[in-house]
Amino acid sequence: MRMVHELVFWGAFGMMLEICFTALRGLIFSSERNLIGHTSLWMFPIYAIGLTAGFDLIHTLIPHTVLRYLTYPLWIWLVEIVVGRFAVAREVRIWDYSYLPEYLHWRGIVSFAHYPVWVGFGILVEMVK
């Protein structure tokens, strides 16, 4: 039962952070002043599994704190590539980074510009865990 609670918590936690992030990005980088964020329900299992089993695995594999922080984006990009390519092959776009300049993303699936965001995200998750 504990595992179910963790999956629900981390799935909701990830989605809540994504909604806040997209709302703030809209406030800062566009003319939108309404703080409306968004996510996809497909993100719930991605966050749930990734933030429970995924982060625990990374913590075991990389015990050095600073190195682990710096590699969080690499692990997240791996998930984005696997899940994103699978989804796009089925004509589903869970997220799309193609709004960025071409050199800052790979096929709209991975955003290199989000490297510092993913480091901060990893640190925040560790603080909450």
C-alpha positions as CSV (number, residue, x, y, z in Angstrom):
1,M,0.0,0.0,0.0
2,R,2.9,2.3,0.7
3,M,4.1,2.0,-2.9
4,V,0.7,3.0,-4.2
5,H,0.8,6.1,-2.0
6,E,4.3,7.0,-3.2
7,L,3.2,6.5,-6.9
8,V,0.2,8.8,-6.4
9,F,2.1,11.4,-4.5
10,W,5.0,11.6,-7.0
11,G,2.7,11.5,-10.0
12,A,0.7,14.4,-8.6
13,F,3.8,16.2,-7.4
14,G,5.4,16.1,-10.8
15,M,2.3,17.3,-12.6
16,M,1.8,20.1,-10.1
17,L,5.4,21.3,-10.6
18,E,4.9,21.2,-14.4
19,I,1.7,23.2,-14.2
20,C,3.4,25.8,-12.1
21,F,6.5,25.9,-14.4
22,T,4.4,26.3,-17.6
23,A,2.3,29.1,-15.9
24,L,5.4,31.0,-14.8
25,R,7.1,30.5,-18.2
26,G,4.0,32.0,-19.8
27,L,4.0,34.9,-17.4
28,I,7.7,35.7,-17.9
29,F,8.2,34.9,-21.6
30,S,4.9,35.9,-23.2
31,S,2.1,38.4,-22.9
32,E,0.0,36.0,-20.9
33,R,-0.7,37.3,-17.5
34,N,-3.2,34.8,-16.4
35,L,-0.9,32.2,-14.8
36,I,-2.6,29.3,-16.6
37,G,-0.3,26.3,-16.7
38,H,-0.7,22.9,-18.4
39,T,0.4,19.3,-18.5
40,S,-0.9,16.0,-20.0
41,L,-2.4,13.2,-18.1
42,W,0.2,11.0,-19.8
43,M,2.7,12.6,-17.5
44,F,1.2,11.1,-14.4
45,P,2.7,7.6,-14.8
46,I,5.9,9.1,-16.1
47,Y,6.4,11.2,-13.0
48,A,5.0,8.5,-10.7
49,I,7.4,5.8,-11.9
50,G,10.3,8.2,-12.6
51,L,10.2,9.9,-9.2
52,T,9.9,6.8,-7.2
53,A,11.9,4.0,-8.8
54,G,14.0,6.2,-11.2
55,F,15.3,8.6,-8.6
56,D,16.0,5.8,-6.1
57,L,18.0,3.9,-8.8
58,I,20.0,7.0,-9.7
59,H,20.7,7.7,-6.0
60,T,22.1,4.1,-5.7
61,L,24.1,4.3,-8.9
62,I,25.6,7.8,-8.3
63,P,26.2,8.3,-4.5
64,H,28.3,11.5,-5.1
65,T,25.8,14.4,-4.6
66,V,27.2,17.0,-7.0
67,L,27.7,14.5,-9.7
68,R,24.2,13.1,-9.3
69,Y,22.8,16.7,-9.5
70,L,24.7,17.4,-12.7
71,T,23.5,14.1,-14.3
72,Y,19.8,14.4,-13.5
73,P,19.2,16.1,-16.9
74,L,20.8,13.2,-18.7
75,W,18.5,10.7,-17.1
76,I,15.5,12.9,-17.7
77,W,16.5,13.3,-21.4
78,L,16.8,9.5,-21.7
79,V,13.2,9.2,-20.4
80,E,12.2,12.0,-22.8
81,I,13.8,10.2,-25.8
82,V,12.3,6.7,-25.0
83,V,8.8,8.0,-24.1
84,G,8.8,10.8,-26.6
85,R,9.8,8.7,-29.6
86,F,7.3,5.9,-28.6
87,A,4.5,8.5,-28.3
88,V,5.4,10.4,-31.5
89,A,5.5,7.0,-33.4
90,R,1.8,6.7,-32.3
91,E,1.0,10.2,-33.3
92,V,0.8,11.5,-29.7
93,R,2.7,14.6,-28.7
94,I,2.9,14.6,-24.8
95,W,5.3,17.6,-24.9
96,D,6.8,19.6,-27.6
97,Y,9.9,21.7,-27.4
98,S,9.9,22.7,-31.0
99,Y,9.0,26.3,-30.0
100,L,12.7,26.6,-29.1
101,P,15.4,27.5,-31.6
102,E,16.4,24.4,-33.5
103,Y,19.8,24.1,-31.8
104,L,18.2,24.0,-28.4
105,H,16.1,20.9,-28.9
106,W,16.2,17.5,-30.6
107,R,13.1,16.8,-32.7
108,G,10.9,18.7,-30.2
109,I,11.4,15.8,-27.8
110,V,14.4,16.9,-25.8
111,S,15.2,20.4,-24.7
112,F,18.8,21.2,-24.1
113,A,17.7,24.7,-22.8
114,H,16.1,23.0,-19.8
115,Y,19.3,21.6,-18.4
116,P,19.4,23.9,-15.4
117,V,15.7,23.4,-14.8
118,W,16.2,19.6,-14.6
119,V,19.1,20.0,-12.2
120,G,16.9,22.2,-10.0
121,F,14.1,19.7,-10.4
122,G,16.3,16.8,-9.2
123,I,17.5,18.8,-6.2
124,L,13.9,19.7,-5.3
125,V,12.8,16.0,-5.5
126,E,15.8,15.0,-3.3
127,M,14.8,17.6,-0.7
128,V,11.2,16.4,-0.6
129,K,12.3,12.7,-0.5
